[in-house]
Every structure is written in C-alpha cells, then in structure tokens.
Amino acid sequence: MTTADDTPAVERDDRGGPVTAYTDEMMRDRLAEAAPYTLVVLRRTERYGAAGTDAIIWEHGRRNMGLQADRFMPIVCPVRDETDLAGIGIFVDDPDEVRRIMDGDPAVQAGILSYSVHPCRGFPGSSLPRP
C-alpha cells in the first residue's frame, strides 16, 4: 500500500501508533541490505550476587561500554528482571571472534555470567530510539 507519490502508506496498530506498510518489492530491497552480525545471550550463574561479585560486574559493564564505544558491540541491552537472563549484545564480528571477546570478559572468567553465541542478520544503521 503506497500513497500517490509512491511513499509507504501509514497504517495504525492496536495502540493507535503508526505502522508503515511494506510492499513485496520494498521487502526484497530491505532484506537485500541485511548483514551478518552475532548475537550474544548472557545468563546469570549461581555465583551471581555472591559476596565480592559486584566489583567484577562493574568491570564487566565498563568493558561493555568500551566495546560499544569502539563499535565492536553497537547494541548492549542489560536485562534486569527476576530470570537468569542477564542481557544481550549484538556484535559486528563473526561468532568465533565474539567467543574470543566473550572469553575475556571478567564476569565470564569469574563464572558469574555464562553466554551463548548466535549468528544473526540485521540492518546496518539500526539503533535504539530514546523512549
């Protein structure tokens, strides 16, 4: 669905927010832009929250900020709920390099956090908007 000037028409979702309608051609063009990334899922271990681990988690956070600033991990999302999920990150490197990076994480080395690595695809330039 497009407008007279061939721009995407805007629909409304259940909350009344805009949802851009995509044609098949627009989908194919957008999917052609997808690039490989690596998703990391961090999980808390039984050691999380034990005495002396706060300082290690602090350094883990500092390291993540550096990885983000240096564009190795442009998306960093800590999770703060009651599950064992600690966070996710999206890296620009391949899974083997990301494993090497994660093996150097102080919280992983201390057994406070564990991780899994998943190849994925995403769209260059994607970012998190301010809420």
C-alpha positions in Angstrom: 0.0 0.0 0.0 1.5 3.3 -1.1 0.4 6.9 -1.5 0.1 8.8 -4.8 3.8 9.8 -4.6 4.8 6.1 -4.1 5.8 6.5 -0.4 4.7 3.8 2.0 1.2 4.4 3.4 1.0 4.5 7.2 -1.4 2.2 9.0 -2.3 2.3 12.7 -1.5 -0.5 15.1 -3.8 -1.6 18.0 -2.4 1.2 20.2 -3.0 3.8 17.5 0.7 4.1 16.6 1.9 4.3 13.0 2.9 1.1 11.2 4.5 1.5 7.8 3.1 -0.9 5.2 5.7 -2.6 3.1 5.2 -4.0 -0.5 6.9 -7.2 -1.6 9.3 -5.1 -3.6 10.1 -2.9 -0.6 10.6 -6.1 1.5 13.1 -7.6 -1.1 15.0 -4.3 -1.3 15.3 -4.0 2.5 16.2 -7.7 3.0 19.0 -7.3 0.4 20.5 -4.8 2.9 20.7 -7.3 5.8 24.2 -8.0 7.0 25.7 -10.7 9.3 26.0 -10.0 13.0 26.5 -12.1 16.1 24.0 -12.1 19.0 25.3 -12.9 22.5 22.9 -14.0 25.2 24.2 -13.6 28.7 22.9 -15.6 31.7 23.4 -15.3 35.4 25.0 -18.3 37.0 24.5 -19.5 40.6 27.6 -17.3 41.5 25.8 -14.1 40.5 25.2 -11.9 43.5 27.6 -13.7 45.8 29.9 -11.7 48.0 32.6 -9.9 46.1 30.9 -10.2 42.7 29.7 -6.6 42.5 33.1 -5.2 41.6 33.5 -7.8 38.8 30.1 -7.0 37.4 31.1 -3.3 37.5 34.2 -4.1 35.4 32.1 -6.2 33.0 29.9 -3.2 32.5 32.9 -0.9 31.9 34.2 -3.4 29.3 30.9 -3.5 27.6 30.8 0.3 27.4 34.3 0.2 25.8 33.2 -2.4 23.3 30.2 -0.3 22.4 32.2 2.9 22.2 34.7 1.1 19.9 31.7 -0.2 17.8 32.5 -3.9 18.3 29.2 -4.3 20.1 26.9 -1.5 19.0 23.8 -2.8 20.8 24.1 -3.6 24.5 20.9 -4.5 26.5 21.2 -5.4 30.2 18.2 -7.3 31.5 17.0 -6.5 35.0 14.3 -8.9 35.8 14.0 -12.0 38.1 15.1 -14.5 35.4 18.6 -15.8 34.8 18.8 -13.7 31.6 21.5 -11.0 32.3 21.5 -9.3 28.9 22.0 -9.4 25.1 24.6 -7.8 22.9 24.9 -7.6 19.1 28.4 -7.7 17.8 29.7 -6.9 14.3 32.3 -9.7 14.3 31.9 -13.3 13.4 30.9 -15.9 16.0 34.5 -17.2 16.6 35.9 -13.7 17.2 32.9 -13.0 19.5 33.6 -16.1 21.5 37.2 -14.9 21.9 36.0 -11.5 23.1 33.5 -13.0 25.5 36.0 -15.5 26.9 38.0 -12.4 28.0 35.0 -10.9 29.9 35.8 -10.7 33.6 32.3 -11.9 34.7 32.6 -14.8 32.4 36.1 -15.7 33.6 34.9 -15.5 37.2 31.9 -17.8 36.5 29.3 -15.1 37.4 27.9 -15.0 33.8 27.7 -17.5 31.1 27.0 -16.8 27.4 25.8 -18.3 24.2 26.7 -17.1 20.7 24.2 -17.0 17.8 24.8 -15.9 14.2 22.1 -13.5 13.1 21.3 -10.9 10.4 20.3 -7.3 10.9 20.1 -4.0 9.1 23.1 -1.7 9.2 22.3 1.6 10.8 19.7 0.2 13.2 19.7 1.8 16.5 17.6 2.0 19.7 15.4 5.2 19.8 15.2 7.1 23.0 12.0 6.1 24.9 
